[in-house]
Amino acid sequence: MDFQIKKSQIAINAADARPSRFTGGERIDCAIAELDFNKRKVVLSIRLLEEIEKKEALEKYGSEGSGKNLPFSSLSEDLKKKDKEND
C-alpha cells in the first residue's frame, strides 16, 4: 500500500502546514481521507483529524463563541480602552 499525506492536509492553519515539522520515522495521528484498494493507495490527513476533533469538541462543549459570556471574556477589550484613555 502507498500511504501519502499531501502538504495541504498537514494542518488546518497554513502556518502549521510545513513538512519540516516532522523528522521521519515518527508516529502521527491522522484520519483516512481516501482509500483506493484498486490502486493500493491511502491518502491520510492530519487536517481532517483536527477538523473532526474540533467538531466533536464543539458538540460536547458548545459553540466557539460560548466563552464570550464569561465575566473575563471582554478583559482584553477593557484593557485596550483603558490604554487609549491614558494616552
Distance bins in CASP14 RR format, pairs under 12 A and 6 or more apart:
PFRMAT RR
TARGET T0000
AUTHOR 0000-0000-0000
RMODE 2
METHOD distances of the structure
MODEL  1
1 32 0 0 0 0 0 1 0 0 0 0 0
1 35 0 0 0 0 1 0 0 0 0 0 0
1 36 0 0 0 0 1 0 0 0 0 0 0
1 37 0 0 0 0 1 0 0 0 0 0 0
1 38 0 0 0 0 0 1 0 0 0 0 0
1 39 0 0 0 0 1 0 0 0 0 0 0
1 40 1 0 1 0 0 0 0 0 0 0 0
1 41 1 0 0 1 0 0 0 0 0 0 0
1 42 1 0 1 0 0 0 0 0 0 0 0
1 43 0 0 0 0 0 1 0 0 0 0 0
1 44 0 0 0 0 0 1 0 0 0 0 0
2 34 0 0 0 0 0 1 0 0 0 0 0
2 35 0 0 0 0 0 1 0 0 0 0 0
2 36 0 0 0 0 1 0 0 0 0 0 0
2 37 0 0 0 0 0 1 0 0 0 0 0
2 39 1 0 0 1 0 0 0 0 0 0 0
2 40 1 0 0 1 0 0 0 0 0 0 0
2 41 1 0 1 0 0 0 0 0 0 0 0
2 42 1 0 0 1 0 0 0 0 0 0 0
2 43 0 0 0 0 1 0 0 0 0 0 0
2 44 0 0 0 0 0 1 0 0 0 0 0
3 28 0 0 0 0 0 1 0 0 0 0 0
3 30 0 0 0 0 1 0 0 0 0 0 0
3 32 0 0 0 0 1 0 0 0 0 0 0
3 33 0 0 0 0 0 1 0 0 0 0 0
3 34 0 0 0 0 0 1 0 0 0 0 0
3 35 0 0 0 0 0 1 0 0 0 0 0
3 36 0 0 0 0 0 1 0 0 0 0 0
3 40 0 0 0 0 0 1 0 0 0 0 0
3 41 0 0 0 0 1 0 0 0 0 0 0
3 42 1 0 1 0 0 0 0 0 0 0 0
3 43 0 0 0 0 1 0 0 0 0 0 0
3 44 1 0 0 1 0 0 0 0 0 0 0
3 45 0 0 0 0 0 1 0 0 0 0 0
4 10 0 0 0 0 0 1 0 0 0 0 0
4 19 0 0 0 0 0 1 0 0 0 0 0
4 30 0 0 0 0 0 1 0 0 0 0 0
4 32 0 0 0 0 0 1 0 0 0 0 0
4 33 0 0 0 0 1 0 0 0 0 0 0
4 34 0 0 0 0 1 0 0 0 0 0 0
4 35 0 0 0 0 0 1 0 0 0 0 0
4 36 0 0 0 0 0 1 0 0 0 0 0
4 39 0 0 0 0 0 1 0 0 0 0 0
4 40 0 0 0 0 0 1 0 0 0 0 0
4 41 1 0 0 1 0 0 0 0 0 0 0
4 42 1 0 0 1 0 0 0 0 0 0 0
4 43 1 0 1 0 0 0 0 0 0 0 0
4 44 1 0 0 1 0 0 0 0 0 0 0
4 45 0 0 0 0 1 0 0 0 0 0 0
5 11 0 0 0 0 0 1 0 0 0 0 0
5 17 0 0 0 0 0 1 0 0 0 0 0
5 19 0 0 0 0 1 0 0 0 0 0 0
5 21 0 0 0 0 0 1 0 0 0 0 0
5 22 0 0 0 0 1 0 0 0 0 0 0
5 24 0 0 0 0 0 1 0 0 0 0 0
5 28 0 0 0 0 1 0 0 0 0 0 0
5 29 0 0 0 0 0 1 0 0 0 0 0
5 30 1 0 0 1 0 0 0 0 0 0 0
5 31 0 0 0 0 0 1 0 0 0 0 0
5 32 0 0 0 0 0 1 0 0 0 0 0
5 33 0 0 0 0 1 0 0 0 0 0 0
5 34 0 0 0 0 0 1 0 0 0 0 0
5 42 0 0 0 0 1 0 0 0 0 0 0
5 43 1 0 0 1 0 0 0 0 0 0 0
5 44 1 0 1 0 0 0 0 0 0 0 0
5 45 1 0 0 1 0 0 0 0 0 0 0
5 46 1 0 0 1 0 0 0 0 0 0 0
5 47 0 0 0 0 1 0 0 0 0 0 0
5 48 0 0 0 0 0 1 0 0 0 0 0
5 49 0 0 0 0 0 1 0 0 0 0 0
6 17 0 0 0 0 1 0 0 0 0 0 0
6 19 0 0 0 0 0 1 0 0 0 0 0
6 30 0 0 0 0 0 1 0 0 0 0 0
6 33 0 0 0 0 1 0 0 0 0 0 0
6 34 0 0 0 0 1 0 0 0 0 0 0
6 41 0 0 0 0 0 1 0 0 0 0 0
6 42 0 0 0 0 0 1 0 0 0 0 0
6 43 1 0 0 1 0 0 0 0 0 0 0
6 44 0 0 0 0 1 0 0 0 0 0 0
6 45 1 0 0 1 0 0 0 0 0 0 0
6 46 0 0 0 0 0 1 0 0 0 0 0
6 47 0 0 0 0 1 0 0 0 0 0 0
6 48 0 0 0 0 0 1 0 0 0 0 0
7 14 0 0 0 0 0 1 0 0 0 0 0
7 16 0 0 0 0 0 1 0 0 0 0 0
7 17 1 0 0 1 0 0 0 0 0 0 0
7 18 0 0 0 0 1 0 0 0 0 0 0
7 19 1 0 0 1 0 0 0 0 0 0 0
7 20 0 0 0 0 0 1 0 0 0 0 0
7 21 0 0 0 0 0 1 0 0 0 0 0
7 22 0 0 0 0 0 1 0 0 0 0 0
7 45 0 0 0 0 0 1 0 0 0 0 0
7 46 0 0 0 0 0 1 0 0 0 0 0
7 47 0 0 0 0 0 1 0 0 0 0 0
8 14 0 0 0 0 1 0 0 0 0 0 0
8 16 0 0 0 0 0 1 0 0 0 0 0
8 17 1 0 0 1 0 0 0 0 0 0 0
8 18 0 0 0 0 0 1 0 0 0 0 0
8 19 0 0 0 0 0 1 0 0 0 0 0
8 33 0 0 0 0 0 1 0 0 0 0 0
8 43 0 0 0 0 0 1 0 0 0 0 0
8 45 0 0 0 0 1 0 0 0 0 0 0
8 46 0 0 0 0 0 1 0 0 0 0 0
8 47 1 0 0 1 0 0 0 0 0 0 0
8 48 0 0 0 0 0 1 0 0 0 0 0
9 16 0 0 0 0 0 1 0 0 0 0 0
9 17 0 0 0 0 1 0 0 0 0 0 0
9 19 0 0 0 0 0 1 0 0 0 0 0
9 28 0 0 0 0 0 1 0 0 0 0 0
9 30 0 0 0 0 1 0 0 0 0 0 0
9 31 0 0 0 0 1 0 0 0 0 0 0
9 32 0 0 0 0 0 1 0 0 0 0 0
9 33 1 0 0 1 0 0 0 0 0 0 0
9 34 0 0 0 0 0 1 0 0 0 0 0
9 43 1 0 0 1 0 0 0 0 0 0 0
9 44 1 0 0 1 0 0 0 0 0 0 0
9 45 1 1 0 0 0 0 0 0 0 0 0
9 46 1 0 0 1 0 0 0 0 0 0 0
9 47 1 0 1 0 0 0 0 0 0 0 0
9 48 1 0 0 1 0 0 0 0 0 0 0
9 49 0 0 0 0 1 0 0 0 0 0 0
9 50 0 0 0 0 1 0 0 0 0 0 0
9 51 0 0 0 0 0 1 0 0 0 0 0
10 16 1 0 0 1 0 0 0 0 0 0 0
10 17 1 0 1 0 0 0 0 0 0 0 0
10 18 1 0 0 1 0 0 0 0 0 0 0
10 19 1 0 0 1 0 0 0 0 0 0 0
10 20 0 0 0 0 0 1 0 0 0 0 0
10 21 1 0 0 1 0 0 0 0 0 0 0
10 22 0 0 0 0 1 0 0 0 0 0 0
10 28 0 0 0 0 1 0 0 0 0 0 0
10 30 0 0 0 0 1 0 0 0 0 0 0
10 33 0 0 0 0 0 1 0 0 0 0 0
10 44 0 0 0 0 0 1 0 0 0 0 0
10 45 0 0 0 0 1 0 0 0 0 0 0
10 46 1 0 1 0 0 0 0 0 0 0 0
10 47 1 0 0 1 0 0 0 0 0 0 0
10 48 0 0 0 0 0 1 0 0 0 0 0
10 49 0 0 0 0 0 1 0 0 0 0 0
10 50 0 0 0 0 1 0 0 0 0 0 0
11 17 1 0 1 0 0 0 0 0 0 0 0
11 18 0 0 0 0 1 0 0 0 0 0 0
11 19 0 0 0 0 0 1 0 0 0 0 0
11 21 0 0 0 0 1 0 0 0 0 0 0
11 22 0 0 0 0 0 1 0 0 0 0 0
11 28 0 0 0 0 0 1 0 0 0 0 0
11 30 0 0 0 0 0 1 0 0 0 0 0
11 45 0 0 0 0 1 0 0 0 0 0 0
11 46 1 0 0 1 0 0 0 0 0 0 0
11 47 1 0 1 0 0 0 0 0 0 0 0
11 48 0 0 0 0 0 1 0 0 0 0 0
11 49 0 0 0 0 0 1 0 0 0 0 0
11 50 1 0 0 1 0 0 0 0 0 0 0
11 51 0 0 0 0 0 1 0 0 0 0 0
12 45 0 0 0 0 0 1 0 0 0 0 0
12 46 0 0 0 0 1 0 0 0 0 0 0
12 47 1 0 1 0 0 0 0 0 0 0 0
12 48 0 0 0 0 1 0 0 0 0 0 0
12 49 0 0 0 0 1 0 0 0 0 0 0
12 50 1 0 1 0 0 0 0 0 0 0 0
12 51 1 0 0 1 0 0 0 0 0 0 0
12 52 0 0 0 0 0 1 0 0 0 0 0
12 53 0 0 0 0 0 1 0 0 0 0 0
12 54 1 0 0 1 0 0 0 0 0 0 0
12 55 0 0 0 0 0 1 0 0 0 0 0
13 21 0 0 0 0 0 1 0 0 0 0 0
13 46 0 0 0 0 0 1 0 0 0 0 0
13 47 0 0 0 0 1 0 0 0 0 0 0
13 50 0 0 0 0 1 0 0 0 0 0 0
13 51 0 0 0 0 0 1 0 0 0 0 0
13 54 0 0 0 0 0 1 0 0 0 0 0
14 47 0 0 0 0 0 1 0 0 0 0 0
15 21 0 0 0 0 0 1 0 0 0 0 0
16 22 0 0 0 0 0 1 0 0 0 0 0
16 46 0 0 0 0 1 0 0 0 0 0 0
16 47 0 0 0 0 1 0 0 0 0 0 0
16 50 0 0 0 0 1 0 0 0 0 0 0
17 45 0 0 0 0 0 1 0 0 0 0 0
17 46 0 0 0 0 1 0 0 0 0 0 0
17 47 1 0 0 1 0 0 0 0 0 0 0
17 50 0 0 0 0 0 1 0 0 0 0 0
18 46 0 0 0 0 0 1 0 0 0 0 0
19 28 0 0 0 0 0 1 0 0 0 0 0
19 46 0 0 0 0 0 1 0 0 0 0 0
21 28 0 0 0 0 1 0 0 0 0 0 0
21 46 0 0 0 0 1 0 0 0 0 0 0
22 28 1 0 0 1 0 0 0 0 0 0 0
22 30 0 0 0 0 0 1 0 0 0 0 0
22 46 0 0 0 0 1 0 0 0 0 0 0
28 44 0 0 0 0 1 0 0 0 0 0 0
28 45 0 0 0 0 0 1 0 0 0 0 0
28 46 1 0 0 1 0 0 0 0 0 0 0
28 47 0 0 0 0 0 1 0 0 0 0 0
28 49 0 0 0 0 1 0 0 0 0 0 0
28 50 0 0 0 0 0 1 0 0 0 0 0
29 44 0 0 0 0 1 0 0 0 0 0 0
29 45 0 0 0 0 0 1 0 0 0 0 0
29 46 1 0 0 1 0 0 0 0 0 0 0
29 47 0 0 0 0 0 1 0 0 0 0 0
29 48 0 0 0 0 0 1 0 0 0 0 0
29 49 1 0 1 0 0 0 0 0 0 0 0
29 50 0 0 0 0 1 0 0 0 0 0 0
29 52 0 0 0 0 0 1 0 0 0 0 0
29 53 0 0 0 0 1 0 0 0 0 0 0
30 42 0 0 0 0 0 1 0 0 0 0 0
30 43 0 0 0 0 1 0 0 0 0 0 0
30 44 1 0 1 0 0 0 0 0 0 0 0
30 45 1 0 1 0 0 0 0 0 0 0 0
30 46 1 0 1 0 0 0 0 0 0 0 0
30 47 0 0 0 0 1 0 0 0 0 0 0
30 48 1 0 0 1 0 0 0 0 0 0 0
30 49 1 0 1 0 0 0 0 0 0 0 0
30 50 0 0 0 0 1 0 0 0 0 0 0
30 51 0 0 0 0 0 1 0 0 0 0 0
30 52 0 0 0 0 0 1 0 0 0 0 0
30 53 0 0 0 0 0 1 0 0 0 0 0
31 42 0 0 0 0 0 1 0 0 0 0 0
31 43 0 0 0 0 1 0 0 0 0 0 0
31 44 1 0 0 1 0 0 0 0 0 0 0
31 45 1 0 1 0 0 0 0 0 0 0 0
31 46 1 0 0 1 0 0 0 0 0 0 0
31 47 0 0 0 0 1 0 0 0 0 0 0
31 48 1 0 1 0 0 0 0 0 0 0 0
31 49 1 0 1 0 0 0 0 0 0 0 0
31 50 0 0 0 0 1 0 0 0 0 0 0
31 51 0 0 0 0 1 0 0 0 0 0 0
31 52 1 0 0 1 0 0 0 0 0 0 0
31 53 0 0 0 0 1 0 0 0 0 0 0
31 55 0 0 0 0 0 1 0 0 0 0 0
32 41 0 0 0 0 0 1 0 0 0 0 0
32 42 1 0 0 1 0 0 0 0 0 0 0
32 43 1 0 0 1 0 0 0 0 0 0 0
32 44 1 0 0 1 0 0 0 0 0 0 0
32 45 1 0 0 1 0 0 0 0 0 0 0
32 46 0 0 0 0 0 1 0 0 0 0 0
32 48 0 0 0 0 1 0 0 0 0 0 0
32 49 0 0 0 0 1 0 0 0 0 0 0
32 52 0 0 0 0 0 1 0 0 0 0 0
33 41 0 0 0 0 0 1 0 0 0 0 0
33 42 0 0 0 0 1 0 0 0 0 0 0
33 43 1 0 1 0 0 0 0 0 0 0 0
33 44 1 0 0 1 0 0 0 0 0 0 0
33 45 1 1 0 0 0 0 0 0 0 0 0
33 46 0 0 0 0 1 0 0 0 0 0 0
33 47 0 0 0 0 1 0 0 0 0 0 0
33 48 1 0 1 0 0 0 0 0 0 0 0
33 49 0 0 0 0 1 0 0 0 0 0 0
33 51 0 0 0 0 0 1 0 0 0 0 0
33 52 0 0 0 0 0 1 0 0 0 0 0
34 41 1 0 0 1 0 0 0 0 0 0 0
34 42 1 0 0 1 0 0 0 0 0 0 0
34 43 1 1 0 0 0 0 0 0 0 0 0
34 44 0 0 0 0 1 0 0 0 0 0 0
34 45 0 0 0 0 1 0 0 0 0 0 0
34 48 0 0 0 0 0 1 0 0 0 0 0
35 41 1 0 0 1 0 0 0 0 0 0 0
35 42 1 0 1 0 0 0 0 0 0 0 0
35 43 1 0 0 1 0 0 0 0 0 0 0
35 44 0 0 0 0 1 0 0 0 0 0 0
35 45 0 0 0 0 0 1 0 0 0 0 0
36 42 1 0 0 1 0 0 0 0 0 0 0
36 43 0 0 0 0 1 0 0 0 0 0 0
45 51 0 0 0 0 1 0 0 0 0 0 0
45 52 0 0 0 0 1 0 0 0 0 0 0
46 52 0 0 0 0 0 1 0 0 0 0 0
46 53 0 0 0 0 0 1 0 0 0 0 0
47 53 0 0 0 0 0 1 0 0 0 0 0
47 54 0 0 0 0 0 1 0 0 0 0 0
48 54 0 0 0 0 0 1 0 0 0 0 0
48 55 0 0 0 0 0 1 0 0 0 0 0
49 55 0 0 0 0 0 1 0 0 0 0 0
49 56 0 0 0 0 0 1 0 0 0 0 0
50 56 0 0 0 0 0 1 0 0 0 0 0
50 57 0 0 0 0 0 1 0 0 0 0 0
51 57 0 0 0 0 0 1 0 0 0 0 0
51 58 0 0 0 0 0 1 0 0 0 0 0
52 58 0 0 0 0 0 1 0 0 0 0 0
52 59 0 0 0 0 0 1 0 0 0 0 0
53 59 0 0 0 0 0 1 0 0 0 0 0
53 60 0 0 0 0 0 1 0 0 0 0 0
53 61 0 0 0 0 0 1 0 0 0 0 0
54 60 0 0 0 0 0 1 0 0 0 0 0
54 61 0 0 0 0 0 1 0 0 0 0 0
54 62 0 0 0 0 0 1 0 0 0 0 0
54 63 0 0 0 0 0 1 0 0 0 0 0
54 64 0 0 0 0 1 0 0 0 0 0 0
55 61 0 0 0 0 0 1 0 0 0 0 0
55 62 0 0 0 0 0 1 0 0 0 0 0
55 63 0 0 0 0 0 1 0 0 0 0 0
55 64 0 0 0 0 0 1 0 0 0 0 0
56 62 0 0 0 0 0 1 0 0 0 0 0
57 63 0 0 0 0 0 1 0 0 0 0 0
57 64 0 0 0 0 1 0 0 0 0 0 0
57 66 0 0 0 0 0 1 0 0 0 0 0
58 64 1 0 0 1 0 0 0 0 0 0 0
58 65 0 0 0 0 1 0 0 0 0 0 0
58 66 0 0 0 0 1 0 0 0 0 0 0
59 66 0 0 0 0 0 1 0 0 0 0 0
60 66 0 0 0 0 0 1 0 0 0 0 0
61 67 0 0 0 0 1 0 0 0 0 0 0
62 68 0 0 0 0 0 1 0 0 0 0 0
62 69 0 0 0 0 0 1 0 0 0 0 0
63 69 0 0 0 0 0 1 0 0 0 0 0
65 73 0 0 0 0 1 0 0 0 0 0 0
66 73 0 0 0 0 1 0 0 0 0 0 0
67 73 1 0 1 0 0 0 0 0 0 0 0
67 74 0 0 0 0 0 1 0 0 0 0 0
68 74 1 0 0 1 0 0 0 0 0 0 0
68 75 0 0 0 0 0 1 0 0 0 0 0
68 76 0 0 0 0 0 1 0 0 0 0 0
68 77 0 0 0 0 0 1 0 0 0 0 0
71 78 0 0 0 0 0 1 0 0 0 0 0
72 78 0 0 0 0 1 0 0 0 0 0 0
72 79 0 0 0 0 0 1 0 0 0 0 0
74 80 0 0 0 0 0 1 0 0 0 0 0
74 81 0 0 0 0 1 0 0 0 0 0 0
74 82 0 0 0 0 0 1 0 0 0 0 0
75 81 0 0 0 0 0 1 0 0 0 0 0
75 82 0 0 0 0 0 1 0 0 0 0 0
76 82 0 0 0 0 0 1 0 0 0 0 0
76 83 0 0 0 0 0 1 0 0 0 0 0
77 83 0 0 0 0 0 1 0 0 0 0 0
77 84 0 0 0 0 0 1 0 0 0 0 0
78 84 0 0 0 0 0 1 0 0 0 0 0
78 85 0 0 0 0 0 1 0 0 0 0 0
79 85 0 0 0 0 0 1 0 0 0 0 0
79 86 0 0 0 0 0 1 0 0 0 0 0
80 86 0 0 0 0 0 1 0 0 0 0 0
80 87 0 0 0 0 0 1 0 0 0 0 0
81 87 0 0 0 0 0 1 0 0 0 0 0
END
